[in-house]
Amino acid sequence: MGTILKALGEVLAFALSFLPDSPFQGFLDGLEKVPYLAYLNWFIPIGDFLKILGVWCAAIGIFYIVSVILRFVKAIN
């Protein structure tokens, strides 16, 4: 089982190597130079909000994918 997961990881890494780098990297690097951003993030934890939003979007996406698959195999209406 471990070798299957390792092989799957290698195939996935190979497939992801074709994707371009993040288009937002320059923008994110520029945010480090903004003064007082750390103090603002202490009052309003934007980073935590973004993590929660990412997990929520992933959960909703998985739900819709599973729903489409189950509808395709006629397991649900």
Phi, psi and omega in degrees: 000323180295324180289328178294316179294322178295316179295319178297320177297321178293319178296318179295317178297321178295317180294321180288339180293342179279342181285149179286166176293166182296131177286350182264359185299318178297320178295317180292323177294326179290335180292336179295336183270356181284123180290150176066010178293324179296323179291322177295319178292338176289322179278319180237099185286078184298321179300318178293321178299319180292323177295315179297318179298319179296317178294319180297314180296321177296318180296317179295319178297316178297319178301313181292322178296313179296321179298317179295318179296316180293325176292325180295320180269008176062034178276334177227165179271000000 
